[in-house]
Amino acid sequence: MKILAQRLKELRESRRIYQREMAENLGLSFRGYQNYETGQTEPKLCTLVALADFYGVSIDYLVGRTNRPDFKPED
């Protein structure tokens, strides 16, 4: 999914985080995370949730279903 790869890279770079740091935060190998940003592989659902939580965006935003990144969890 090209949009997912693009948004992951944009979000990471906007926070000035290195790929290696992001991989460590998620408990992934550097290459594993790098593959997400190049679109070679897609994250499992649990990783997608962790990414959305980390960046404070919705999964729908990450995968391109909406262009609104805001996320408001229900109580």
CHARMM internal coordinates of N, CA and C (Angstrom, degrees):
IC EDIT
DIST 1 N 1 CA 1.4407
DIST 1 CA 1 C 1.5277
ANGL 1 N 1 CA 1 C 108.45
DIST 1 C 2 N 1.3046
ANGL 1 CA 1 C 2 N 115.81
DIHE 1 N 1 CA 1 C 2 N 109.08
DIST 2 N 2 CA 1.4573
ANGL 1 C 2 N 2 CA 121.39
DIHE 1 CA 1 C 2 N 2 CA -174.17
DIST 2 CA 2 C 1.5280
ANGL 2 N 2 CA 2 C 112.79
DIHE 1 C 2 N 2 CA 2 C -63.25
DIST 2 C 3 N 1.3237
ANGL 2 CA 2 C 3 N 117.03
DIHE 2 N 2 CA 2 C 3 N -40.42
DIST 3 N 3 CA 1.4674
ANGL 2 C 3 N 3 CA 120.27
DIHE 2 CA 2 C 3 N 3 CA -177.69
DIST 3 CA 3 C 1.5297
ANGL 3 N 3 CA 3 C 111.09
DIHE 2 C 3 N 3 CA 3 C -64.75
DIST 3 C 4 N 1.3246
ANGL 3 CA 3 C 4 N 117.38
DIHE 3 N 3 CA 3 C 4 N -37.91
DIST 4 N 4 CA 1.4620
ANGL 3 C 4 N 4 CA 120.92
DIHE 3 CA 3 C 4 N 4 CA 177.92
DIST 4 CA 4 C 1.5220
ANGL 4 N 4 CA 4 C 110.09
DIHE 3 C 4 N 4 CA 4 C -60.89
DIST 4 C 5 N 1.3106
ANGL 4 CA 4 C 5 N 117.09
DIHE 4 N 4 CA 4 C 5 N -48.52
DIST 5 N 5 CA 1.4644
ANGL 4 C 5 N 5 CA 121.36
DIHE 4 CA 4 C 5 N 5 CA 179.92
DIST 5 CA 5 C 1.5256
ANGL 5 N 5 CA 5 C 110.80
DIHE 4 C 5 N 5 CA 5 C -59.04
DIST 5 C 6 N 1.3073
ANGL 5 CA 5 C 6 N 115.88
DIHE 5 N 5 CA 5 C 6 N -44.93
DIST 6 N 6 CA 1.4631
ANGL 5 C 6 N 6 CA 121.52
DIHE 5 CA 5 C 6 N 6 CA -179.05
DIST 6 CA 6 C 1.5212
ANGL 6 N 6 CA 6 C 111.13
DIHE 5 C 6 N 6 CA 6 C -63.20
DIST 6 C 7 N 1.3113
ANGL 6 CA 6 C 7 N 116.96
DIHE 6 N 6 CA 6 C 7 N -45.35
DIST 7 N 7 CA 1.4733
ANGL 6 C 7 N 7 CA 120.06
DIHE 6 CA 6 C 7 N 7 CA -177.48
DIST 7 CA 7 C 1.5290
ANGL 7 N 7 CA 7 C 111.78
DIHE 6 C 7 N 7 CA 7 C -69.58
DIST 7 C 8 N 1.3251
ANGL 7 CA 7 C 8 N 117.20
DIHE 7 N 7 CA 7 C 8 N -37.31
DIST 8 N 8 CA 1.4636
ANGL 7 C 8 N 8 CA 119.06
DIHE 7 CA 7 C 8 N 8 CA 176.86
DIST 8 CA 8 C 1.5185
ANGL 8 N 8 CA 8 C 110.72
DIHE 7 C 8 N 8 CA 8 C -60.58
DIST 8 C 9 N 1.3180
ANGL 8 CA 8 C 9 N 115.82
DIHE 8 N 8 CA 8 C 9 N -44.12
DIST 9 N 9 CA 1.4627
ANGL 8 C 9 N 9 CA 120.14
DIHE 8 CA 8 C 9 N 9 CA -179.75
DIST 9 CA 9 C 1.5289
ANGL 9 N 9 CA 9 C 110.73
DIHE 8 C 9 N 9 CA 9 C -65.35
DIST 9 C 10 N 1.3355
ANGL 9 CA 9 C 10 N 117.29
DIHE 9 N 9 CA 9 C 10 N -45.34
DIST 10 N 10 CA 1.4623
ANGL 9 C 10 N 10 CA 120.89
DIHE 9 CA 9 C 10 N 10 CA -179.63
DIST 10 CA 10 C 1.5287
ANGL 10 N 10 CA 10 C 111.44
DIHE 9 C 10 N 10 CA 10 C -61.25
DIST 10 C 11 N 1.3214
ANGL 10 CA 10 C 11 N 116.43
DIHE 10 N 10 CA 10 C 11 N -45.44
DIST 11 N 11 CA 1.4643
ANGL 10 C 11 N 11 CA 120.27
DIHE 10 CA 10 C 11 N 11 CA -179.66
DIST 11 CA 11 C 1.5250
ANGL 11 N 11 CA 11 C 111.41
DIHE 10 C 11 N 11 CA 11 C -63.63
DIST 11 C 12 N 1.3164
ANGL 11 CA 11 C 12 N 116.06
DIHE 11 N 11 CA 11 C 12 N -43.86
DIST 12 N 12 CA 1.4686
ANGL 11 C 12 N 12 CA 119.97
DIHE 11 CA 11 C 12 N 12 CA -179.67
DIST 12 CA 12 C 1.5219
ANGL 12 N 12 CA 12 C 110.77
DIHE 11 C 12 N 12 CA 12 C -63.78
DIST 12 C 13 N 1.3236
ANGL 12 CA 12 C 13 N 116.53
DIHE 12 N 12 CA 12 C 13 N -47.42
DIST 13 N 13 CA 1.4586
ANGL 12 C 13 N 13 CA 120.12
DIHE 12 CA 12 C 13 N 13 CA -178.12
DIST 13 CA 13 C 1.5276
ANGL 13 N 13 CA 13 C 111.89
DIHE 12 C 13 N 13 CA 13 C -66.16
DIST 13 C 14 N 1.3222
ANGL 13 CA 13 C 14 N 117.67
DIHE 13 N 13 CA 13 C 14 N -34.27
DIST 14 N 14 CA 1.4629
ANGL 13 C 14 N 14 CA 120.26
DIHE 13 CA 13 C 14 N 14 CA 179.61
DIST 14 CA 14 C 1.5273
ANGL 14 N 14 CA 14 C 111.61
DIHE 13 C 14 N 14 CA 14 C -65.40
DIST 14 C 15 N 1.3157
ANGL 14 CA 14 C 15 N 115.98
DIHE 14 N 14 CA 14 C 15 N -22.89
DIST 15 N 15 CA 1.4672
ANGL 14 C 15 N 15 CA 120.71
DIHE 14 CA 14 C 15 N 15 CA 178.05
DIST 15 CA 15 C 1.5295
ANGL 15 N 15 CA 15 C 112.35
DIHE 14 C 15 N 15 CA 15 C -101.20
DIST 15 C 16 N 1.3199
ANGL 15 CA 15 C 16 N 115.25
DIHE 15 N 15 CA 15 C 16 N 4.78
DIST 16 N 16 CA 1.4784
ANGL 15 C 16 N 16 CA 122.41
DIHE 15 CA 15 C 16 N 16 CA 178.27
DIST 16 CA 16 C 1.5280
ANGL 16 N 16 CA 16 C 111.90
DIHE 15 C 16 N 16 CA 16 C 54.93
DIST 16 C 17 N 1.3088
ANGL 16 CA 16 C 17 N 114.60
DIHE 16 N 16 CA 16 C 17 N 49.91
DIST 17 N 17 CA 1.4595
ANGL 16 C 17 N 17 CA 121.80
DIHE 16 CA 16 C 17 N 17 CA 177.98
DIST 17 CA 17 C 1.5215
ANGL 17 N 17 CA 17 C 107.55
DIHE 16 C 17 N 17 CA 17 C -111.15
DIST 17 C 18 N 1.3124
ANGL 17 CA 17 C 18 N 117.07
DIHE 17 N 17 CA 17 C 18 N 137.27
DIST 18 N 18 CA 1.4667
ANGL 17 C 18 N 18 CA 121.60
DIHE 17 CA 17 C 18 N 18 CA 176.35
DIST 18 CA 18 C 1.5229
ANGL 18 N 18 CA 18 C 109.99
DIHE 17 C 18 N 18 CA 18 C -79.16
DIST 18 C 19 N 1.3196
ANGL 18 CA 18 C 19 N 115.75
DIHE 18 N 18 CA 18 C 19 N 154.97
DIST 19 N 19 CA 1.4628
ANGL 18 C 19 N 19 CA 120.40
DIHE 18 CA 18 C 19 N 19 CA 177.79
DIST 19 CA 19 C 1.5191
ANGL 19 N 19 CA 19 C 110.87
DIHE 18 C 19 N 19 CA 19 C -57.94
DIST 19 C 20 N 1.3059
ANGL 19 CA 19 C 20 N 116.75
DIHE 19 N 19 CA 19 C 20 N -40.18
DIST 20 N 20 CA 1.4642
ANGL 19 C 20 N 20 CA 120.65
DIHE 19 CA 19 C 20 N 20 CA -179.37
DIST 20 CA 20 C 1.5342
ANGL 20 N 20 CA 20 C 110.99
DIHE 19 C 20 N 20 CA 20 C -61.53
DIST 20 C 21 N 1.3256
ANGL 20 CA 20 C 21 N 116.83
DIHE 20 N 20 CA 20 C 21 N -41.57
DIST 21 N 21 CA 1.4678
ANGL 20 C 21 N 21 CA 120.90
DIHE 20 CA 20 C 21 N 21 CA 177.79
DIST 21 CA 21 C 1.5255
ANGL 21 N 21 CA 21 C 110.88
DIHE 20 C 21 N 21 CA 21 C -63.18
DIST 21 C 22 N 1.3243
ANGL 21 CA 21 C 22 N 115.94
DIHE 21 N 21 CA 21 C 22 N -43.53
DIST 22 N 22 CA 1.4555
ANGL 21 C 22 N 22 CA 120.17
DIHE 21 CA 21 C 22 N 22 CA -179.62
DIST 22 CA 22 C 1.5237
ANGL 22 N 22 CA 22 C 110.14
DIHE 21 C 22 N 22 CA 22 C -63.16
DIST 22 C 23 N 1.3134
ANGL 22 CA 22 C 23 N 117.04
DIHE 22 N 22 CA 22 C 23 N -42.53
DIST 23 N 23 CA 1.4575
ANGL 22 C 23 N 23 CA 121.11
DIHE 22 CA 22 C 23 N 23 CA 178.32
DIST 23 CA 23 C 1.5302
ANGL 23 N 23 CA 23 C 110.51
DIHE 22 C 23 N 23 CA 23 C -59.45
DIST 23 C 24 N 1.3227
ANGL 23 CA 23 C 24 N 116.56
DIHE 23 N 23 CA 23 C 24 N -44.03
DIST 24 N 24 CA 1.4651
ANGL 23 C 24 N 24 CA 120.69
DIHE 23 CA 23 C 24 N 24 CA 178.98
DIST 24 CA 24 C 1.5233
ANGL 24 N 24 CA 24 C 111.22
DIHE 23 C 24 N 24 CA 24 C -63.78
DIST 24 C 25 N 1.3285
ANGL 24 CA 24 C 25 N 117.32
DIHE 24 N 24 CA 24 C 25 N -41.63
DIST 25 N 25 CA 1.4677
ANGL 24 C 25 N 25 CA 121.40
DIHE 24 CA 24 C 25 N 25 CA 178.82
DIST 25 CA 25 C 1.5266
ANGL 25 N 25 CA 25 C 111.68
DIHE 24 C 25 N 25 CA 25 C -59.47
DIST 25 C 26 N 1.3252
ANGL 25 CA 25 C 26 N 116.00
DIHE 25 N 25 CA 25 C 26 N -33.68
DIST 26 N 26 CA 1.4643
ANGL 25 C 26 N 26 CA 121.28
DIHE 25 CA 25 C 26 N 26 CA -177.39
DIST 26 CA 26 C 1.5229
ANGL 26 N 26 CA 26 C 113.30
DIHE 25 C 26 N 26 CA 26 C -93.94
DIST 26 C 27 N 1.3320
ANGL 26 CA 26 C 27 N 116.85
DIHE 26 N 26 CA 26 C 27 N -6.16
DIST 27 N 27 CA 1.4569
ANGL 26 C 27 N 27 CA 120.64
DIHE 26 CA 26 C 27 N 27 CA -177.82
DIST 27 CA 27 C 1.5176
ANGL 27 N 27 CA 27 C 112.40
DIHE 26 C 27 N 27 CA 27 C 73.19
DIST 27 C 28 N 1.3353
ANGL 27 CA 27 C 28 N 115.54
DIHE 27 N 27 CA 27 C 28 N 32.95
DIST 28 N 28 CA 1.4646
ANGL 27 C 28 N 28 CA 121.20
DIHE 27 CA 27 C 28 N 28 CA -179.67
DIST 28 CA 28 C 1.5176
ANGL 28 N 28 CA 28 C 110.39
DIHE 27 C 28 N 28 CA 28 C -113.53
DIST 28 C 29 N 1.3184
ANGL 28 CA 28 C 29 N 115.44
DIHE 28 N 28 CA 28 C 29 N 165.50
DIST 29 N 29 CA 1.4605
ANGL 28 C 29 N 29 CA 119.07
DIHE 28 CA 28 C 29 N 29 CA 171.74
DIST 29 CA 29 C 1.5256
ANGL 29 N 29 CA 29 C 108.30
DIHE 28 C 29 N 29 CA 29 C -75.05
DIST 29 C 30 N 1.3107
ANGL 29 CA 29 C 30 N 115.79
DIHE 29 N 29 CA 29 C 30 N 157.02
DIST 30 N 30 CA 1.4587
ANGL 29 C 30 N 30 CA 120.54
DIHE 29 CA 29 C 30 N 30 CA 178.13
DIST 30 CA 30 C 1.5237
ANGL 30 N 30 CA 30 C 110.03
DIHE 29 C 30 N 30 CA 30 C -57.98
DIST 30 C 31 N 1.3189
ANGL 30 CA 30 C 31 N 116.63
DIHE 30 N 30 CA 30 C 31 N -46.97
DIST 31 N 31 CA 1.4685
ANGL 30 C 31 N 31 CA 121.67
DIHE 30 CA 30 C 31 N 31 CA -179.37
DIST 31 CA 31 C 1.5334
ANGL 31 N 31 CA 31 C 111.34
DIHE 30 C 31 N 31 CA 31 C -63.28
DIST 31 C 32 N 1.3234
ANGL 31 CA 31 C 32 N 116.28
DIHE 31 N 31 CA 31 C 32 N -38.08
DIST 32 N 32 CA 1.4573
ANGL 31 C 32 N 32 CA 120.54
DIHE 31 CA 31 C 32 N 32 CA 178.82
DIST 32 CA 32 C 1.5133
ANGL 32 N 32 CA 32 C 111.45
DIHE 31 C 32 N 32 CA 32 C -60.76
DIST 32 C 33 N 1.3321
ANGL 32 CA 32 C 33 N 116.09
DIHE 32 N 32 CA 32 C 33 N -45.55
DIST 33 N 33 CA 1.4622
ANGL 32 C 33 N 33 CA 119.00
DIHE 32 CA 32 C 33 N 33 CA 178.41
DIST 33 CA 33 C 1.5201
ANGL 33 N 33 CA 33 C 110.88
DIHE 32 C 33 N 33 CA 33 C -68.69
DIST 33 C 34 N 1.3010
ANGL 33 CA 33 C 34 N 116.34
DIHE 33 N 33 CA 33 C 34 N -41.09
DIST 34 N 34 CA 1.4639
ANGL 33 C 34 N 34 CA 121.34
DIHE 33 CA 33 C 34 N 34 CA -179.81
DIST 34 CA 34 C 1.5411
ANGL 34 N 34 CA 34 C 110.67
DIHE 33 C 34 N 34 CA 34 C -57.20
DIST 34 C 35 N 1.3134
ANGL 34 CA 34 C 35 N 116.17
DIHE 34 N 34 CA 34 C 35 N -37.13
DIST 35 N 35 CA 1.4657
ANGL 34 C 35 N 35 CA 120.63
DIHE 34 CA 34 C 35 N 35 CA 179.07
DIST 35 CA 35 C 1.5298
ANGL 35 N 35 CA 35 C 111.84
DIHE 34 C 35 N 35 CA 35 C -64.36
DIST 35 C 36 N 1.3202
ANGL 35 CA 35 C 36 N 117.69
DIHE 35 N 35 CA 35 C 36 N -29.74
DIST 36 N 36 CA 1.4692
ANGL 35 C 36 N 36 CA 120.09
DIHE 35 CA 35 C 36 N 36 CA 176.24
DIST 36 CA 36 C 1.5227
ANGL 36 N 36 CA 36 C 110.31
DIHE 35 C 36 N 36 CA 36 C -65.44
DIST 36 C 37 N 1.3281
ANGL 36 CA 36 C 37 N 116.00
DIHE 36 N 36 CA 36 C 37 N -43.42
DIST 37 N 37 CA 1.4600
ANGL 36 C 37 N 37 CA 120.14
DIHE 36 CA 36 C 37 N 37 CA -176.78
DIST 37 CA 37 C 1.5263
ANGL 37 N 37 CA 37 C 113.14
DIHE 36 C 37 N 37 CA 37 C -74.85
DIST 37 C 38 N 1.2974
ANGL 37 CA 37 C 38 N 117.75
DIHE 37 N 37 CA 37 C 38 N -19.79
DIST 38 N 38 CA 1.4627
ANGL 37 C 38 N 38 CA 120.00
DIHE 37 CA 37 C 38 N 38 CA 176.85
DIST 38 CA 38 C 1.5205
ANGL 38 N 38 CA 38 C 111.36
DIHE 37 C 38 N 38 CA 38 C -95.18
DIST 38 C 39 N 1.3250
ANGL 38 CA 38 C 39 N 116.51
DIHE 38 N 38 CA 38 C 39 N -5.76
DIST 39 N 39 CA 1.4567
ANGL 38 C 39 N 39 CA 120.50
DIHE 38 CA 38 C 39 N 39 CA 178.81
DIST 39 CA 39 C 1.5154
ANGL 39 N 39 CA 39 C 114.08
DIHE 38 C 39 N 39 CA 39 C 79.88
DIST 39 C 40 N 1.3284
ANGL 39 CA 39 C 40 N 117.33
DIHE 39 N 39 CA 39 C 40 N 11.84
DIST 40 N 40 CA 1.4656
ANGL 39 C 40 N 40 CA 120.46
DIHE 39 CA 39 C 40 N 40 CA -179.90
DIST 40 CA 40 C 1.5212
ANGL 40 N 40 CA 40 C 111.73
DIHE 39 C 40 N 40 CA 40 C -75.68
DIST 40 C 41 N 1.3236
ANGL 40 CA 40 C 41 N 116.58
DIHE 40 N 40 CA 40 C 41 N -31.69
DIST 41 N 41 CA 1.4638
ANGL 40 C 41 N 41 CA 121.03
DIHE 40 CA 40 C 41 N 41 CA 176.13
DIST 41 CA 41 C 1.5222
ANGL 41 N 41 CA 41 C 108.67
DIHE 40 C 41 N 41 CA 41 C -138.62
DIST 41 C 42 N 1.3191
ANGL 41 CA 41 C 42 N 115.73
DIHE 41 N 41 CA 41 C 42 N 162.72
DIST 42 N 42 CA 1.4605
ANGL 41 C 42 N 42 CA 121.49
DIHE 41 CA 41 C 42 N 42 CA 177.51
DIST 42 CA 42 C 1.5217
ANGL 42 N 42 CA 42 C 108.65
DIHE 41 C 42 N 42 CA 42 C -117.05
DIST 42 C 43 N 1.3264
ANGL 42 CA 42 C 43 N 116.01
DIHE 42 N 42 CA 42 C 43 N 144.45
DIST 43 N 43 CA 1.4636
ANGL 42 C 43 N 43 CA 119.37
DIHE 42 CA 42 C 43 N 43 CA -179.00
DIST 43 CA 43 C 1.5252
ANGL 43 N 43 CA 43 C 112.23
DIHE 42 C 43 N 43 CA 43 C -70.47
DIST 43 C 44 N 1.3251
ANGL 43 CA 43 C 44 N 114.60
DIHE 43 N 43 CA 43 C 44 N 153.27
DIST 44 N 44 CA 1.4691
ANGL 43 C 44 N 44 CA 120.51
DIHE 43 CA 43 C 44 N 44 CA 171.96
DIST 44 CA 44 C 1.5172
ANGL 44 N 44 CA 44 C 108.07
DIHE 43 C 44 N 44 CA 44 C -68.24
DIST 44 C 45 N 1.3064
ANGL 44 CA 44 C 45 N 116.16
DIHE 44 N 44 CA 44 C 45 N 163.46
DIST 45 N 45 CA 1.4601
ANGL 44 C 45 N 45 CA 121.10
DIHE 44 CA 44 C 45 N 45 CA -177.38
DIST 45 CA 45 C 1.5240
ANGL 45 N 45 CA 45 C 111.83
DIHE 44 C 45 N 45 CA 45 C -56.63
DIST 45 C 46 N 1.3185
ANGL 45 CA 45 C 46 N 118.26
DIHE 45 N 45 CA 45 C 46 N -43.54
DIST 46 N 46 CA 1.4652
ANGL 45 C 46 N 46 CA 120.38
DIHE 45 CA 45 C 46 N 46 CA -178.41
DIST 46 CA 46 C 1.5342
ANGL 46 N 46 CA 46 C 110.96
DIHE 45 C 46 N 46 CA 46 C -63.45
DIST 46 C 47 N 1.3120
ANGL 46 CA 46 C 47 N 117.69
DIHE 46 N 46 CA 46 C 47 N -34.06
DIST 47 N 47 CA 1.4619
ANGL 46 C 47 N 47 CA 121.12
DIHE 46 CA 46 C 47 N 47 CA 177.68
DIST 47 CA 47 C 1.5188
ANGL 47 N 47 CA 47 C 110.07
DIHE 46 C 47 N 47 CA 47 C -73.66
DIST 47 C 48 N 1.3217
ANGL 47 CA 47 C 48 N 117.12
DIHE 47 N 47 CA 47 C 48 N -38.49
DIST 48 N 48 CA 1.4557
ANGL 47 C 48 N 48 CA 121.32
DIHE 47 CA 47 C 48 N 48 CA 177.39
DIST 48 CA 48 C 1.5250
ANGL 48 N 48 CA 48 C 110.77
DIHE 47 C 48 N 48 CA 48 C -61.26
DIST 48 C 49 N 1.3245
ANGL 48 CA 48 C 49 N 116.41
DIHE 48 N 48 CA 48 C 49 N -41.26
DIST 49 N 49 CA 1.4675
ANGL 48 C 49 N 49 CA 121.29
DIHE 48 CA 48 C 49 N 49 CA 176.96
DIST 49 CA 49 C 1.5279
ANGL 49 N 49 CA 49 C 109.69
DIHE 48 C 49 N 49 CA 49 C -63.34
DIST 49 C 50 N 1.3254
ANGL 49 CA 49 C 50 N 117.36
DIHE 49 N 49 CA 49 C 50 N -44.15
DIST 50 N 50 CA 1.4648
ANGL 49 C 50 N 50 CA 121.30
DIHE 49 CA 49 C 50 N 50 CA 179.49
DIST 50 CA 50 C 1.5271
ANGL 50 N 50 CA 50 C 111.05
DIHE 49 C 50 N 50 CA 50 C -62.47
DIST 50 C 51 N 1.3165
ANGL 50 CA 50 C 51 N 117.35
DIHE 50 N 50 CA 50 C 51 N -39.85
DIST 51 N 51 CA 1.4647
ANGL 50 C 51 N 51 CA 121.01
DIHE 50 CA 50 C 51 N 51 CA 178.03
DIST 51 CA 51 C 1.5218
ANGL 51 N 51 CA 51 C 111.15
DIHE 50 C 51 N 51 CA 51 C -65.16
DIST 51 C 52 N 1.3166
ANGL 51 CA 51 C 52 N 117.00
DIHE 51 N 51 CA 51 C 52 N -44.89
DIST 52 N 52 CA 1.4681
ANGL 51 C 52 N 52 CA 121.36
DIHE 51 CA 51 C 52 N 52 CA 178.98
DIST 52 CA 52 C 1.5235
ANGL 52 N 52 CA 52 C 110.03
DIHE 51 C 52 N 52 CA 52 C -61.73
DIST 52 C 53 N 1.3162
ANGL 52 CA 52 C 53 N 117.19
DIHE 52 N 52 CA 52 C 53 N -43.42
DIST 53 N 53 CA 1.4692
ANGL 52 C 53 N 53 CA 121.29
DIHE 52 CA 52 C 53 N 53 CA 178.58
DIST 53 CA 53 C 1.5233
ANGL 53 N 53 CA 53 C 111.06
DIHE 52 C 53 N 53 CA 53 C -63.68
DIST 53 C 54 N 1.3124
ANGL 53 CA 53 C 54 N 116.44
DIHE 53 N 53 CA 53 C 54 N -44.51
DIST 54 N 54 CA 1.4614
ANGL 53 C 54 N 54 CA 121.28
DIHE 53 CA 53 C 54 N 54 CA -178.22
DIST 54 CA 54 C 1.5309
ANGL 54 N 54 CA 54 C 110.89
DIHE 53 C 54 N 54 CA 54 C -59.59
DIST 54 C 55 N 1.3283
ANGL 54 CA 54 C 55 N 115.94
DIHE 54 N 54 CA 54 C 55 N -45.22
DIST 55 N 55 CA 1.4619
ANGL 54 C 55 N 55 CA 120.45
DIHE 54 CA 54 C 55 N 55 CA -177.18
DIST 55 CA 55 C 1.5319
ANGL 55 N 55 CA 55 C 113.39
DIHE 54 C 55 N 55 CA 55 C -87.60
DIST 55 C 56 N 1.3268
ANGL 55 CA 55 C 56 N 117.42
DIHE 55 N 55 CA 55 C 56 N -9.09
DIST 56 N 56 CA 1.4556
ANGL 55 C 56 N 56 CA 120.46
DIHE 55 CA 55 C 56 N 56 CA 179.78
DIST 56 CA 56 C 1.5200
ANGL 56 N 56 CA 56 C 113.02
DIHE 55 C 56 N 56 CA 56 C 69.25
DIST 56 C 57 N 1.3209
ANGL 56 CA 56 C 57 N 115.68
DIHE 56 N 56 CA 56 C 57 N 36.47
DIST 57 N 57 CA 1.4656
ANGL 56 C 57 N 57 CA 121.58
DIHE 56 CA 56 C 57 N 57 CA 178.56
DIST 57 CA 57 C 1.5212
ANGL 57 N 57 CA 57 C 108.82
DIHE 56 C 57 N 57 CA 57 C -125.34
DIST 57 C 58 N 1.3171
ANGL 57 CA 57 C 58 N 115.85
DIHE 57 N 57 CA 57 C 58 N 170.01
DIST 58 N 58 CA 1.4630
ANGL 57 C 58 N 58 CA 119.31
DIHE 57 CA 57 C 58 N 58 CA 177.92
DIST 58 CA 58 C 1.5231
ANGL 58 N 58 CA 58 C 110.25
DIHE 57 C 58 N 58 CA 58 C -86.31
DIST 58 C 59 N 1.3038
ANGL 58 CA 58 C 59 N 115.86
DIHE 58 N 58 CA 58 C 59 N 156.88
DIST 59 N 59 CA 1.4601
ANGL 58 C 59 N 59 CA 120.48
DIHE 58 CA 58 C 59 N 59 CA 174.42
DIST 59 CA 59 C 1.5227
ANGL 59 N 59 CA 59 C 109.07
DIHE 58 C 59 N 59 CA 59 C -63.26
DIST 59 C 60 N 1.3269
ANGL 59 CA 59 C 60 N 117.09
DIHE 59 N 59 CA 59 C 60 N -36.77
DIST 60 N 60 CA 1.4615
ANGL 59 C 60 N 60 CA 120.44
DIHE 59 CA 59 C 60 N 60 CA 177.75
DIST 60 CA 60 C 1.5280
ANGL 60 N 60 CA 60 C 110.90
DIHE 59 C 60 N 60 CA 60 C -57.15
DIST 60 C 61 N 1.3122
ANGL 60 CA 60 C 61 N 117.13
DIHE 60 N 60 CA 60 C 61 N -38.95
DIST 61 N 61 CA 1.4644
ANGL 60 C 61 N 61 CA 120.35
DIHE 60 CA 60 C 61 N 61 CA 177.42
DIST 61 CA 61 C 1.5303
ANGL 61 N 61 CA 61 C 110.31
DIHE 60 C 61 N 61 CA 61 C -65.75
DIST 61 C 62 N 1.3154
ANGL 61 CA 61 C 62 N 116.89
DIHE 61 N 61 CA 61 C 62 N -46.24
DIST 62 N 62 CA 1.4599
ANGL 61 C 62 N 62 CA 120.22
DIHE 61 CA 61 C 62 N 62 CA -178.47
DIST 62 CA 62 C 1.5276
ANGL 62 N 62 CA 62 C 112.18
DIHE 61 C 62 N 62 CA 62 C -58.17
DIST 62 C 63 N 1.3214
ANGL 62 CA 62 C 63 N 116.57
DIHE 62 N 62 CA 62 C 63 N -39.98
DIST 63 N 63 CA 1.4727
ANGL 62 C 63 N 63 CA 119.41
DIHE 62 CA 62 C 63 N 63 CA -175.41
DIST 63 CA 63 C 1.5248
ANGL 63 N 63 CA 63 C 113.24
DIHE 62 C 63 N 63 CA 63 C -94.16
DIST 63 C 64 N 1.3263
ANGL 63 CA 63 C 64 N 117.34
DIHE 63 N 63 CA 63 C 64 N 4.18
DIST 64 N 64 CA 1.4501
ANGL 63 C 64 N 64 CA 120.16
DIHE 63 CA 63 C 64 N 64 CA 173.42
DIST 64 CA 64 C 1.5148
ANGL 64 N 64 CA 64 C 116.79
DIHE 63 C 64 N 64 CA 64 C 87.69
DIST 64 C 65 N 1.3139
ANGL 64 CA 64 C 65 N 117.76
DIHE 64 N 64 CA 64 C 65 N 13.92
DIST 65 N 65 CA 1.4729
ANGL 64 C 65 N 65 CA 120.18
DIHE 64 CA 64 C 65 N 65 CA 178.62
DIST 65 CA 65 C 1.5157
ANGL 65 N 65 CA 65 C 111.56
DIHE 64 C 65 N 65 CA 65 C -79.28
DIST 65 C 66 N 1.3232
ANGL 65 CA 65 C 66 N 117.35
DIHE 65 N 65 CA 65 C 66 N -17.02
DIST 66 N 66 CA 1.4593
ANGL 65 C 66 N 66 CA 123.08
DIHE 65 CA 65 C 66 N 66 CA 175.94
DIST 66 CA 66 C 1.5199
ANGL 66 N 66 CA 66 C 108.23
DIHE 65 C 66 N 66 CA 66 C -148.74
DIST 66 C 67 N 1.2997
ANGL 66 CA 66 C 67 N 115.71
DIHE 66 N 66 CA 66 C 67 N 156.43
DIST 67 N 67 CA 1.4618
ANGL 66 C 67 N 67 CA 120.52
DIHE 66 CA 66 C 67 N 67 CA 176.16
DIST 67 CA 67 C 1.5212
ANGL 67 N 67 CA 67 C 111.44
DIHE 66 C 67 N 67 CA 67 C -101.10
DIST 67 C 68 N 1.3352
ANGL 67 CA 67 C 68 N 116.18
DIHE 67 N 67 CA 67 C 68 N 4.55
DIST 68 N 68 CA 1.4653
ANGL 67 C 68 N 68 CA 121.22
DIHE 67 CA 67 C 68 N 68 CA 177.97
DIST 68 CA 68 C 1.5295
ANGL 68 N 68 CA 68 C 108.98
DIHE 67 C 68 N 68 CA 68 C -96.23
DIST 68 C 69 N 1.3230
ANGL 68 CA 68 C 69 N 117.16
DIHE 68 N 68 CA 68 C 69 N 111.90
DIST 69 N 69 CA 1.4648
ANGL 68 C 69 N 69 CA 119.61
DIHE 68 CA 68 C 69 N 69 CA -177.30
DIST 69 CA 69 C 1.5172
ANGL 69 N 69 CA 69 C 114.92
DIHE 68 C 69 N 69 CA 69 C -76.44
DIST 69 C 70 N 1.3340
ANGL 69 CA 69 C 70 N 117.33
DIHE 69 N 69 CA 69 C 70 N -15.86
DIST 70 N 70 CA 1.4625
ANGL 69 C 70 N 70 CA 118.75
DIHE 69 CA 69 C 70 N 70 CA -174.26
DIST 70 CA 70 C 1.5140
ANGL 70 N 70 CA 70 C 112.75
DIHE 69 C 70 N 70 CA 70 C -62.41
DIST 70 C 71 N 1.2936
ANGL 70 CA 70 C 71 N 113.40
DIHE 70 N 70 CA 70 C 71 N 143.16
DIST 71 N 71 CA 1.4590
ANGL 70 C 71 N 71 CA 121.75
DIHE 70 CA 70 C 71 N 71 CA -176.59
DIST 71 CA 71 C 1.5119
ANGL 71 N 71 CA 71 C 108.20
DIHE 70 C 71 N 71 CA 71 C -133.87
DIST 71 C 72 N 1.3217
ANGL 71 CA 71 C 72 N 115.32
DIHE 71 N 71 CA 71 C 72 N 124.96
DIST 72 N 72 CA 1.4630
ANGL 71 C 72 N 72 CA 119.75
DIHE 71 CA 71 C 72 N 72 CA 178.84
DIST 72 CA 72 C 1.5152
ANGL 72 N 72 CA 72 C 108.97
DIHE 71 C 72 N 72 CA 72 C -127.77
DIST 72 C 73 N 1.3384
ANGL 72 CA 72 C 73 N 116.21
DIHE 72 N 72 CA 72 C 73 N 99.93
DIST 73 N 73 CA 1.4619
ANGL 72 C 73 N 73 CA 119.18
DIHE 72 CA 72 C 73 N 73 CA -179.96
DIST 73 CA 73 C 1.5249
ANGL 73 N 73 CA 73 C 111.33
DIHE 72 C 73 N 73 CA 73 C -66.36
DIST 73 C 74 N 1.3008
ANGL 73 CA 73 C 74 N 114.46
DIHE 73 N 73 CA 73 C 74 N 145.86
DIST 74 N 74 CA 1.4683
ANGL 73 C 74 N 74 CA 119.74
DIHE 73 CA 73 C 74 N 74 CA 177.39
DIST 74 CA 74 C 1.5173
ANGL 74 N 74 CA 74 C 109.30
DIHE 73 C 74 N 74 CA 74 C -83.03
DIST 74 C 75 N 1.3134
ANGL 74 CA 74 C 75 N 116.42
DIHE 74 N 74 CA 74 C 75 N 147.76
DIST 75 N 75 CA 1.4684
ANGL 74 C 75 N 75 CA 120.95
DIHE 74 CA 74 C 75 N 75 CA 179.37
DIST 75 CA 75 C 1.5038
ANGL 75 N 75 CA 75 C 110.89
DIHE 74 C 75 N 75 CA 75 C -77.31
END
COOR INIT
IC SEED 1 N 1 CA 1 C
IC BUILD
